[in-house]
Amino acid sequence: MTFERCLHLVPADHILIVTNKRYKTLVMEHLPEVPEKNILCEPSMNNTAPCVAYTALRIQSMDAHATFAVLPSDHVILKEVAYVDILRKAFDFAAGHDALVTLGIQATRRIPAMDTFIIIQKTMRVMYIKSNHLEKSLM
């Protein structure tokens, strides 16, 4: 589903898949549209941040002015049309500004018995951060 959402924004040959080397063949079977060179295998399994850094460096080596998004494949997106529209706005904004764009969801309330869990309201807001403070909401 993540791959299909990306196709609304870029062609298949502009999509990079980052996975563990043991899943490369499986990814190639399920996504034959993606060139093999676009399937990056993590050098080690060190969680998300090192994986994003590794991918960002690879993208920079291919195009120093590229704009990219990190879109984990295990996220549930219920309002796909709205989500893709927000991503499009985020890409447009990031391409024209020296800024990091983040997509987030706003918590609606705490569950008293489980302080670490939050019920999430199904709305999305787009904001960007520049100079270490919130500058603007795109929505």
N, C-alpha and C positions, 0 to 999 in steps of 0.2 A: 504494500500500500504506500509506503514511503516513496518508493521508486516511481510509482504512478503519479503521485502528487508532484514530484520533481519535474516530470515531463511537461507539466503545465507551465514551467518556468524556463527550462533549458532543454536542449536536445540530449539524447542518451549519451552521446560521446563527451558531454560536459559533466557527467555525474561520476563521482568517485565513490566507490564502496570500500569501506575499511572493515576488515574482518581478521579473524585469526587464520593462519595458514591452513589449518585443517578444514576450514569451511570454504576455501577458494573454489574448489571444484563444484561444490553445491551451489554457490553463488553463480558461477558460470552457467550451470544447468538451468537455474531458475530465471536468470536475467541475461539471455543470450545477446540482447541489444547492447549491453555494456562491453566495450572493448576490454580484453584481458589486461591491458596495461593500466586500466582504470580501476582494477581491483587491487587495492593495496593491502598487504598482509602486515599486521602489526609485528614489529621486531620482537616484542615481548608483551605479555598481558599485564599491563600496569594501570588499568582503569582508564577513565575517560580523558582526563586532562593531558597525560602524555600522548595519548592517541590523537587528540585534537592538535597538539603542538606538532607532532610528526606529520600529520596531514597538511597543516598550514605551511610547513616548510616545503613539502612536496609541491603544493599548489604554487607557492611563491617561486619555486625553481622553474615552473612551467610558464607562469605569467605573473610578474611582479606587481601588476596592477589589478589582479583578479579580486572579485568580490565573491565571498562564499558563505554558505550556511552550514551549520552542524545540525543534522536532523536525525536523531537516534531512531532506529526502526522499531523500537519497542514502545513508542508513545501512542496513546489512543487519541485520535483526532476525530471528534464527532461532527464538527461543522467544517467539512473539507473545503467547500467553495470559499467560505469566509477566511479560512486559514491560508489558502493559496493567495487570496487577494492581499492579506496582511503581509505575507512573505514577499509578494511583488512590490508592495510599498516599501518594505524594509530594504530590499535589494536596491530599489531606485534611490532611496535616501542614502544608504551606505556608499553607493557608487559615486555620489556627488559631494560627500562630506568626509571629513577626517573623524569618523565616529564608529563606535561599536554599537550595533543594534541588538537589543535583546527582546525576546517575546516572553511574556509571562502570564500567569493566571493569578487572580486575586483570591485569597482565602476568604471564606464567608464567616466561619466560626471555629472555635476550638471544641474538641470533644474532651470534657473534663477528665474522664477516666484514662485517656490516652493523650497526654500532652504533646507527643511527637507526631500525631496524626491530625490532619486537617481535612475538613470537607471542602472541596473546591467548587466554587461557582463556575459554571460552564460559560465564561466570557473570557475574551482575550483583549489585552491592552498592549500596545506597542510603544516602547519608549527608547530613547537613546541616551547614552552616557558620554559626556565629553568633559574633559578636564576634571574627572573624578566627581561630578555631580550631575544630577538629573537635569536635563535641559528642556525637554519637550515631549509631549505625547503626540503620536501620529494619529491617534483615534479620538 
